[in-house]
Amino acid sequence: MTAAVLRRVPLFSGLDEAQIESLAAAAVRRRYRRGRVIVLADQQGDEFFVISSGQVKVTLARADGRQIILAFLGPGAVFGELSLLDGKPRSATVIVTQDAELVTLPRSAFLALLHRQPRVATALLAELAARMRRTDQQIANLALNNVTHRVTTTILQLAAEHGVLTEEGLMLERRPTHEELASMAGTTRETVSRVLGRLEREGYLRRWGRRLLVLREPDDQVEPQ
């Protein structure tokens, strides 16, 4: 079962069956309830995490105590590698947002894998580079754009990363709460509500509870048969 989870992780796509089984033998499966803190910023860490099911959010605390959400991660995503690579404390806090099952690898097994398999190390570097780009984009969005643009950009990014493509557009089956969106866009819950209402009235999206559909541009609509 653990091996099946690891096979689905893009980071380990270059490993053969024996290597996957060897990695699985060193791994531990754990279940976490919604609201559980898995990783706490500034604490030492010695485990690498693979999400088998559920969802987590990666957060930072601002000087005023408010929370900044950097990302939501779902099945197949990994986290916790930075502390294992440089031996320094965790750089962010990770909290469960949907009941989750994770596969954890101890530091020794993770580092041994990187030494034995250069392809995994290369894939990890690509993942870290992609995260840096997303963080740079988020910083630029917060620093340079007005609140409507920040909320809109946040919605589009979430839809691109977690949405399911339909004939009408990208469907987020379980969008973040208004408070979580506010934490990502650097604004307030009330402002997020106003912006989402405006985008819906203007025909850019539709909502059904926590489901949210980002509509295609009119020229991109699929013609009915």
Phi and psi restraints in degrees (value plus and minus 20) as a CYANA .aco file:
   2 THR   PHI     -83.2   -43.2
   2 THR   PSI     -61.5   -21.5
   3 ALA   PHI     -80.6   -40.6
   3 ALA   PSI     -57.8   -17.8
   4 ALA   PHI     -83.2   -43.2
   4 ALA   PSI     -58.2   -18.2
   5 VAL   PHI     -84.5   -44.5
   5 VAL   PSI     -66.4   -26.4
   6 LEU   PHI     -84.9   -44.9
   6 LEU   PSI     -53.0   -13.0
   7 ARG   PHI     -83.1   -43.1
   7 ARG   PSI     -48.5    -8.5
   8 ARG   PHI    -104.8   -64.8
   8 ARG   PSI     -23.6    16.4
   9 VAL   PHI    -107.1   -67.1
   9 VAL   PSI     100.1   140.1
  10 PRO   PHI     -73.7   -33.7
  10 PRO   PSI     -54.0   -14.0
  11 LEU   PHI     -78.8   -38.8
  11 LEU   PSI     -50.4   -10.4
  12 PHE   PHI    -124.7   -84.7
  12 PHE   PSI      -3.0    37.0
  13 SER   PHI     -84.5   -44.5
  13 SER   PSI     -42.4    -2.4
  14 GLY   PHI    -106.9   -66.9
  14 GLY   PSI     -20.2    19.8
  15 LEU   PHI    -107.0   -67.0
  15 LEU   PSI     125.2   165.2
  16 ASP   PHI    -105.8   -65.8
  16 ASP   PSI     158.5   198.5
  17 GLU   PHI     -81.0   -41.0
  17 GLU   PSI     -63.0   -23.0
  18 ALA   PHI     -83.9   -43.9
  18 ALA   PSI     -59.5   -19.5
  19 GLN   PHI     -87.8   -47.8
  19 GLN   PSI     -58.8   -18.8
  20 ILE   PHI     -83.1   -43.1
  20 ILE   PSI     -65.0   -25.0
  21 GLU   PHI     -83.5   -43.5
  21 GLU   PSI     -59.0   -19.0
  22 SER   PHI     -84.4   -44.4
  22 SER   PSI     -60.8   -20.8
  23 LEU   PHI     -85.7   -45.7
  23 LEU   PSI     -61.5   -21.5
  24 ALA   PHI     -82.2   -42.2
  24 ALA   PSI     -53.7   -13.7
  25 ALA   PHI     -84.7   -44.7
  25 ALA   PSI     -46.4    -6.4
  26 ALA   PHI    -112.5   -72.5
  26 ALA   PSI     -26.2    13.8
  27 ALA   PHI    -111.6   -71.6
  27 ALA   PSI     140.4   180.4
  28 VAL   PHI    -149.6  -109.6
  28 VAL   PSI     115.4   155.4
  29 ARG   PHI    -116.2   -76.2
  29 ARG   PSI     115.0   155.0
  30 ARG   PHI    -156.4  -116.4
  30 ARG   PSI     126.7   166.7
  31 ARG   PHI    -129.0   -89.0
  31 ARG   PSI     120.4   160.4
  32 TYR   PHI    -151.5  -111.5
  32 TYR   PSI     117.4   157.4
  33 ARG   PHI    -104.7   -64.7
  33 ARG   PSI     137.7   177.7
  34 ARG   PHI     -75.7   -35.7
  34 ARG   PSI     114.1   154.1
  35 GLY   PHI      74.8   114.8
  35 GLY   PSI     -31.3     8.7
  36 ARG   PHI     -92.7   -52.7
  36 ARG   PSI     115.4   155.4
  37 VAL   PHI    -106.7   -66.7
  37 VAL   PSI     100.2   140.2
  38 ILE   PHI    -112.2   -72.2
  38 ILE   PSI     -64.4   -24.4
  39 VAL   PHI    -148.7  -108.7
  39 VAL   PSI     115.7   155.7
  40 LEU   PHI    -135.1   -95.1
  40 LEU   PSI     108.4   148.4
  41 ALA   PHI     -76.2   -36.2
  41 ALA   PSI     121.9   161.9
  42 ASP   PHI      55.9    95.9
  42 ASP   PSI     -16.4    23.6
  43 GLN   PHI    -119.2   -79.2
  43 GLN   PSI     133.2   173.2
  44 GLN   PHI     -88.8   -48.8
  44 GLN   PSI     126.4   166.4
  45 GLY   PHI    -154.1  -114.1
  45 GLY   PSI     123.7   163.7
  46 ASP   PHI    -155.1  -115.1
  46 ASP   PSI       3.2    43.2
  47 GLU   PHI    -152.9  -112.9
  47 GLU   PSI     129.1   169.1
  48 PHE   PHI    -130.1   -90.1
  48 PHE   PSI     118.2   158.2
  49 PHE   PHI    -138.2   -98.2
  49 PHE   PSI     118.6   158.6
  50 VAL   PHI    -142.3  -102.3
  50 VAL   PSI     108.7   148.7
  51 ILE   PHI    -105.1   -65.1
  51 ILE   PSI      99.3   139.3
  52 SER   PHI    -107.7   -67.7
  52 SER   PSI     -63.5   -23.5
  53 SER   PHI    -172.7  -132.7
  53 SER   PSI     142.7   182.7
  54 GLY   PHI      68.9   108.9
  54 GLY   PSI    -181.5  -141.5
  55 GLN   PHI    -172.0  -132.0
  55 GLN   PSI     128.3   168.3
  56 VAL   PHI    -151.8  -111.8
  56 VAL   PSI     141.8   181.8
  57 LYS   PHI    -141.0  -101.0
  57 LYS   PSI     124.1   164.1
  58 VAL   PHI    -123.8   -83.8
  58 VAL   PSI     103.7   143.7
  59 THR   PHI    -152.7  -112.7
  59 THR   PSI     138.7   178.7
  60 LEU   PHI    -148.5  -108.5
  60 LEU   PSI     130.0   170.0
  61 ALA   PHI    -117.5   -77.5
  61 ALA   PSI     110.1   150.1
  62 ARG   PHI     -98.5   -58.5
  62 ARG   PSI     147.2   187.2
  63 ALA   PHI     -80.3   -40.3
  63 ALA   PSI     -50.5   -10.5
  64 ASP   PHI    -106.0   -66.0
  64 ASP   PSI     -14.1    25.9
  65 GLY   PHI      72.5   112.5
  65 GLY   PSI     -32.4     7.6
  66 ARG   PHI     -94.2   -54.2
  66 ARG   PSI     138.9   178.9
  67 GLN   PHI    -121.0   -81.0
  67 GLN   PSI     118.4   158.4
  68 ILE   PHI    -131.3   -91.3
  68 ILE   PSI     104.8   144.8
  69 ILE   PHI    -113.3   -73.3
  69 ILE   PSI      99.8   139.8
  70 LEU   PHI    -106.2   -66.2
  70 LEU   PSI     -56.4   -16.4
  71 ALA   PHI    -187.7  -147.7
  71 ALA   PSI     137.6   177.6
  72 PHE   PHI    -130.5   -90.5
  72 PHE   PSI     116.3   156.3
  73 LEU   PHI    -142.8  -102.8
  73 LEU   PSI     118.0   158.0
  74 GLY   PHI    -142.3  -102.3
  74 GLY   PSI    -186.2  -146.2
  75 PRO   PHI     -72.3   -32.3
  75 PRO   PSI     113.9   153.9
  76 GLY   PHI      73.4   113.4
  76 GLY   PSI     -36.6     3.4
  77 ALA   PHI     -99.2   -59.2
  77 ALA   PSI     138.3   178.3
  78 VAL   PHI    -148.4  -108.4
  78 VAL   PSI     136.4   176.4
  79 PHE   PHI    -178.5  -138.5
  79 PHE   PSI     146.8   186.8
  80 GLY   PHI      74.7   114.7
  80 GLY   PSI     -14.5    25.5
  81 GLU   PHI     -97.1   -57.1
  81 GLU   PSI     -48.3    -8.3
  82 LEU   PHI     -80.7   -40.7
  82 LEU   PSI     -66.4   -26.4
  83 SER   PHI     -83.4   -43.4
  83 SER   PSI     -51.4   -11.4
  84 LEU   PHI     -94.2   -54.2
  84 LEU   PSI     -49.7    -9.7
  85 LEU   PHI     -98.5   -58.5
  85 LEU   PSI     -61.7   -21.7
  86 ASP   PHI    -130.4   -90.4
  86 ASP   PSI     -24.0    16.0
  87 GLY   PHI      52.6    92.6
  87 GLY   PSI     -11.0    29.0
  88 LYS   PHI    -114.9   -74.9
  88 LYS   PSI     147.6   187.6
  89 PRO   PHI     -81.5   -41.5
  89 PRO   PSI     143.7   183.7
  90 ARG   PHI     -78.8   -38.8
  90 ARG   PSI     122.1   162.1
  91 SER   PHI    -110.6   -70.6
  91 SER   PSI     -33.3     6.7
  92 ALA   PHI    -174.0  -134.0
  92 ALA   PSI     147.7   187.7
  93 THR   PHI    -120.1   -80.1
  93 THR   PSI     120.0   160.0
  94 VAL   PHI    -140.9  -100.9
  94 VAL   PSI     105.1   145.1
  95 ILE   PHI    -145.1  -105.1
  95 ILE   PSI     119.6   159.6
  96 VAL   PHI     -94.9   -54.9
  96 VAL   PSI     106.5   146.5
  97 THR   PHI    -124.8   -84.8
  97 THR   PSI     -42.1    -2.1
  98 GLN   PHI    -157.0  -117.0
  98 GLN   PSI     115.6   155.6
  99 ASP   PHI     -59.6   -19.6
  99 ASP   PSI     110.4   150.4
 100 ALA   PHI    -152.3  -112.3
 100 ALA   PSI     131.5   171.5
 101 GLU   PHI    -138.9   -98.9
 101 GLU   PSI     108.4   148.4
 102 LEU   PHI    -142.8  -102.8
 102 LEU   PSI     130.6   170.6
 103 VAL   PHI    -126.6   -86.6
 103 VAL   PSI     107.2   147.2
 104 THR   PHI    -134.5   -94.5
 104 THR   PSI     122.9   162.9
 105 LEU   PHI    -139.4   -99.4
 105 LEU   PSI     114.0   154.0
 106 PRO   PHI     -89.5   -49.5
 106 PRO   PSI     137.9   177.9
 107 ARG   PHI     -72.8   -32.8
 107 ARG   PSI     -63.1   -23.1
 108 SER   PHI     -81.5   -41.5
 108 SER   PSI     -64.0   -24.0
 109 ALA   PHI     -88.5   -48.5
 109 ALA   PSI     -58.6   -18.6
 110 PHE   PHI     -85.5   -45.5
 110 PHE   PSI     -68.1   -28.1
 111 LEU   PHI     -87.6   -47.6
 111 LEU   PSI     -56.4   -16.4
 112 ALA   PHI     -83.3   -43.3
 112 ALA   PSI     -57.9   -17.9
 113 LEU   PHI     -83.0   -43.0
 113 LEU   PSI     -63.5   -23.5
 114 LEU   PHI     -83.8   -43.8
 114 LEU   PSI     -56.3   -16.3
 115 HIS   PHI     -91.1   -51.1
 115 HIS   PSI     -56.1   -16.1
 116 ARG   PHI    -100.6   -60.6
 116 ARG   PSI     -50.5   -10.5
 117 GLN   PHI    -144.4  -104.4
 117 GLN   PSI      69.3   109.3
 118 PRO   PHI     -76.5   -36.5
 118 PRO   PSI     -48.8    -8.8
 119 ARG   PHI     -84.6   -44.6
 119 ARG   PSI     -55.4   -15.4
 120 VAL   PHI     -88.9   -48.9
 120 VAL   PSI     -61.0   -21.0
 121 ALA   PHI     -81.2   -41.2
 121 ALA   PSI     -61.0   -21.0
 122 THR   PHI     -85.3   -45.3
 122 THR   PSI     -63.0   -23.0
 123 ALA   PHI     -83.9   -43.9
 123 ALA   PSI     -56.5   -16.5
 124 LEU   PHI     -86.1   -46.1
 124 LEU   PSI     -60.7   -20.7
 125 LEU   PHI     -81.0   -41.0
 125 LEU   PSI     -59.8   -19.8
 126 ALA   PHI     -84.4   -44.4
 126 ALA   PSI     -60.2   -20.2
 127 GLU   PHI     -83.9   -43.9
 127 GLU   PSI     -63.6   -23.6
 128 LEU   PHI     -84.3   -44.3
 128 LEU   PSI     -59.7   -19.7
 129 ALA   PHI     -83.4   -43.4
 129 ALA   PSI     -61.6   -21.6
 130 ALA   PHI     -82.7   -42.7
 130 ALA   PSI     -59.6   -19.6
 131 ARG   PHI     -86.0   -46.0
 131 ARG   PSI     -58.9   -18.9
 132 MET   PHI     -83.0   -43.0
 132 MET   PSI     -60.3   -20.3
 133 ARG   PHI     -83.3   -43.3
 133 ARG   PSI     -62.9   -22.9
 134 ARG   PHI     -83.5   -43.5
 134 ARG   PSI     -60.3   -20.3
 135 THR   PHI     -85.1   -45.1
 135 THR   PSI     -62.6   -22.6
 136 ASP   PHI     -80.0   -40.0
 136 ASP   PSI     -62.0   -22.0
 137 GLN   PHI     -84.4   -44.4
 137 GLN   PSI     -59.2   -19.2
 138 GLN   PHI     -86.7   -46.7
 138 GLN   PSI     -61.3   -21.3
 139 ILE   PHI     -82.6   -42.6
 139 ILE   PSI     -64.7   -24.7
 140 ALA   PHI     -82.8   -42.8
 140 ALA   PSI     -59.9   -19.9
 141 ASN   PHI     -82.0   -42.0
 141 ASN   PSI     -63.1   -23.1
 142 LEU   PHI     -89.1   -49.1
 142 LEU   PSI     -55.5   -15.5
 143 ALA   PHI    -104.6   -64.6
 143 ALA   PSI     -51.6   -11.6
 144 LEU   PHI    -130.0   -90.0
 144 LEU   PSI     -38.0     2.0
 145 ASN   PHI    -129.6   -89.6
 145 ASN   PSI     135.1   175.1
 146 ASN   PHI     -94.7   -54.7
 146 ASN   PSI     152.1   192.1
 147 VAL   PHI     -85.1   -45.1
 147 VAL   PSI     -58.1   -18.1
 148 THR   PHI     -82.9   -42.9
 148 THR   PSI     -63.3   -23.3
 149 HIS   PHI     -85.7   -45.7
 149 HIS   PSI     -57.8   -17.8
 150 ARG   PHI     -84.3   -44.3
 150 ARG   PSI     -65.9   -25.9
 151 VAL   PHI     -85.6   -45.6
 151 VAL   PSI     -64.2   -24.2
 152 THR   PHI     -80.6   -40.6
 152 THR   PSI     -65.6   -25.6
 153 THR   PHI     -82.1   -42.1
 153 THR   PSI     -59.6   -19.6
 154 THR   PHI     -82.3   -42.3
 154 THR   PSI     -64.9   -24.9
 155 ILE   PHI     -82.2   -42.2
 155 ILE   PSI     -64.9   -24.9
 156 LEU   PHI     -83.5   -43.5
 156 LEU   PSI     -59.7   -19.7
 157 GLN   PHI     -85.4   -45.4
 157 GLN   PSI     -63.1   -23.1
 158 LEU   PHI     -83.7   -43.7
 158 LEU   PSI     -61.5   -21.5
 159 ALA   PHI     -83.8   -43.8
 159 ALA   PSI     -61.1   -21.1
 160 ALA   PHI     -85.8   -45.8
 160 ALA   PSI     -56.5   -16.5
 161 GLU   PHI    -106.2   -66.2
 161 GLU   PSI     -53.6   -13.6
 162 HIS   PHI    -144.6  -104.6
 162 HIS   PSI     -26.3    13.7
 163 GLY   PHI     -97.5   -57.5
 163 GLY   PSI     139.7   179.7
 164 VAL   PHI    -126.8   -86.8
 164 VAL   PSI     108.4   148.4
 165 LEU   PHI     -93.2   -53.2
 165 LEU   PSI     107.2   147.2
 166 THR   PHI    -144.0  -104.0
 166 THR   PSI     157.6   197.6
 167 GLU   PHI     -83.5   -43.5
 167 GLU   PSI     -49.1    -9.1
 168 GLU   PHI    -112.1   -72.1
 168 GLU   PSI     -40.2    -0.2
 169 GLY   PHI     137.8   177.8
 169 GLY   PSI    -174.4  -134.4
 170 LEU   PHI    -119.5   -79.5
 170 LEU   PSI     104.7   144.7
 171 MET   PHI    -122.9   -82.9
 171 MET   PSI     101.9   141.9
 172 LEU   PHI    -114.2   -74.2
 172 LEU   PSI      91.5   131.5
 173 GLU   PHI     -90.7   -50.7
 173 GLU   PSI     -49.6    -9.6
 174 ARG   PHI    -163.6  -123.6
 174 ARG   PSI      63.3   103.3
 175 ARG   PHI     -88.6   -48.6
 175 ARG   PSI     138.5   178.5
 176 PRO   PHI     -81.4   -41.4
 176 PRO   PSI     137.3   177.3
 177 THR   PHI     -86.7   -46.7
 177 THR   PSI     146.0   186.0
 178 HIS   PHI     -80.5   -40.5
 178 HIS   PSI     -56.8   -16.8
 179 GLU   PHI     -85.8   -45.8
 179 GLU   PSI     -60.3   -20.3
 180 GLU   PHI     -87.5   -47.5
 180 GLU   PSI     -61.3   -21.3
 181 LEU   PHI     -81.0   -41.0
 181 LEU   PSI     -59.0   -19.0
 182 ALA   PHI     -82.5   -42.5
 182 ALA   PSI     -58.6   -18.6
 183 SER   PHI     -87.1   -47.1
 183 SER   PSI     -51.0   -11.0
 184 MET   PHI     -98.5   -58.5
 184 MET   PSI     -54.4   -14.4
 185 ALA   PHI    -116.2   -76.2
 185 ALA   PSI     -21.2    18.8
 186 GLY   PHI      47.9    87.9
 186 GLY   PSI      25.3    65.3
 187 THR   PHI    -165.5  -125.5
 187 THR   PSI    -179.3  -139.3
 188 THR   PHI    -128.2   -88.2
 188 THR   PSI     142.0   182.0
 189 ARG   PHI     -80.1   -40.1
 189 ARG   PSI     -61.1   -21.1
 190 GLU   PHI     -83.5   -43.5
 190 GLU   PSI     -59.6   -19.6
 191 THR   PHI     -86.3   -46.3
 191 THR   PSI     -61.5   -21.5
 192 VAL   PHI     -78.3   -38.3
 192 VAL   PSI     -63.5   -23.5
 193 SER   PHI     -79.8   -39.8
 193 SER   PSI     -63.1   -23.1
 194 ARG   PHI     -85.6   -45.6
 194 ARG   PSI     -63.7   -23.7
 195 VAL   PHI     -86.5   -46.5
 195 VAL   PSI     -63.0   -23.0
 196 LEU   PHI     -82.4   -42.4
 196 LEU   PSI     -60.6   -20.6
 197 GLY   PHI     -81.3   -41.3
 197 GLY   PSI     -62.5   -22.5
 198 ARG   PHI     -85.0   -45.0
 198 ARG   PSI     -64.3   -24.3
 199 LEU   PHI     -83.3   -43.3
 199 LEU   PSI     -55.3   -15.3
 200 GLU   PHI     -90.1   -50.1
 200 GLU   PSI     -63.1   -23.1
 201 ARG   PHI     -82.8   -42.8
 201 ARG   PSI     -54.0   -14.0
 202 GLU   PHI    -106.5   -66.5
 202 GLU   PSI     -17.7    22.3
 203 GLY   PHI      65.1   105.1
 203 GLY   PSI      -0.2    39.8
 204 TYR   PHI    -110.5   -70.5
 204 TYR   PSI     -42.4    -2.4
 205 LEU   PHI    -173.6  -133.6
 205 LEU   PSI     147.3   187.3
 206 ARG   PHI    -152.3  -112.3
 206 ARG   PSI     133.3   173.3
 207 ARG   PHI    -153.6  -113.6
 207 ARG   PSI     121.2   161.2
 208 TRP   PHI    -156.0  -116.0
 208 TRP   PSI      71.9   111.9
 209 GLY   PHI      43.5    83.5
 209 GLY   PSI    -142.4  -102.4
 210 ARG   PHI    -106.3   -66.3
 210 ARG   PSI     -25.1    14.9
 211 ARG   PHI    -103.5   -63.5
 211 ARG   PSI     119.6   159.6
 212 LEU   PHI    -161.0  -121.0
 212 LEU   PSI     109.8   149.8
 213 LEU   PHI    -132.7   -92.7
 213 LEU   PSI      98.1   138.1
 214 VAL   PHI    -107.8   -67.8
 214 VAL   PSI      93.0   133.0
 215 LEU   PHI     -94.9   -54.9
 215 LEU   PSI     128.2   168.2
 216 ARG   PHI     -88.3   -48.3
 216 ARG   PSI     138.3   178.3
 217 GLU   PHI     -85.5   -45.5
 217 GLU   PSI     128.1   168.1
 218 PRO   PHI     -70.4   -30.4
 218 PRO   PSI     -60.5   -20.5
 219 ASP   PHI     -88.2   -48.2
 219 ASP   PSI     -36.9     3.1
 220 ASP   PHI    -118.6   -78.6
 220 ASP   PSI     -21.5    18.5
 221 GLN   PHI     -82.0   -42.0
 221 GLN   PSI     121.5   161.5
 222 VAL   PHI     -97.7   -57.7
 222 VAL   PSI     107.6   147.6
 223 GLU   PHI     -92.2   -52.2
 223 GLU   PSI     114.0   154.0
 224 PRO   PHI     -85.5   -45.5
 224 PRO   PSI     127.9   167.9
